[in-house]
Amino acid sequence: APGQAVLPPVPVALEVSHRGAIASYYSATATLEPDRRADIPARVKGVILQVTAEEGDLVRQDQRLLRIQDSEYRLRLQQAEAEVAKQQTQFQRVKRLHDQGLAASDEFSAAEMDLKNAEAAKELAALEVSYAEVTAPFGGRITQRNVSAGQMVNSGATLFTLVDMQRLLARVHVPAREFRSIKTDQPVDLLLDSNQEHLQGRIALVSPVVDPTSGTIKVTVEVKDYPPTARPGDFVEVRIVTA
């Protein structure tokens, strides 16, 4: 219109329209945890004769980690075996008399019970001998050794800490209102807090219930392939597609 200021042209960018994915993400911070962790205890009291595993060692299932002096336990086993032999002889004698009608049923039952008790004591003594050799309950890496050769340990004392790091887990609690299409085997992006390295994981477990106190659902993320820079205890940012 006459007298109206002329505005300069405004540059615009043009692009051909196309279809693409639009996703909503939920981000949370979590701690990487090993798949399995065990504090391995001493199951008998005694002096440590030999330690065959060190911190950082990769061990297989049932591999020997430590030996406790077992002389006393072997003597107890010999005593228990002798008692079993004695009670076996006594039981056979009473059984023959009972079969001939020369021994009361109560006497026969008592002899049978004495034999069973002796056999149970023998099994317990054999277990104590086996407990003197401490082995790995599963394959993994020794992360802590708490004892040394020559040291006296009591039953229940923690000898080693063993972790299975074939896979690492990150547990996050997703608000129920964000929970739309989350499901198992869904891929997940993780970012290491220590060096900003990206990791790939998948959802291994989704809790079937909502925590009534927080209104969240626990989601367990599994990471199988990870670099040496990722270790249990590292903080990660977890990004999960929710819709």
Secondary structure, DSSP 8 states (H G I E B T S, - for coil): -TT---------------------EEEEEEEEEEEEEEEEE-SS-EEEEEE---TT-EE-TT-EEEEE--HHHHHHHHHHHHHHHHHHHHHHHHHHHHHTT-S-HHHHHHHHHHHHHHHHHHHHHHHHHHHTEEE-SSSEEEEEE---TT-EE-TT-EEEEEEEEEEEEEEEEEEGGG-SS--TT-EEEEEETTT--EEEEEEEEE-SS-BTTTTEEEEEEEE-S--TT--TT-EEEEEEE--
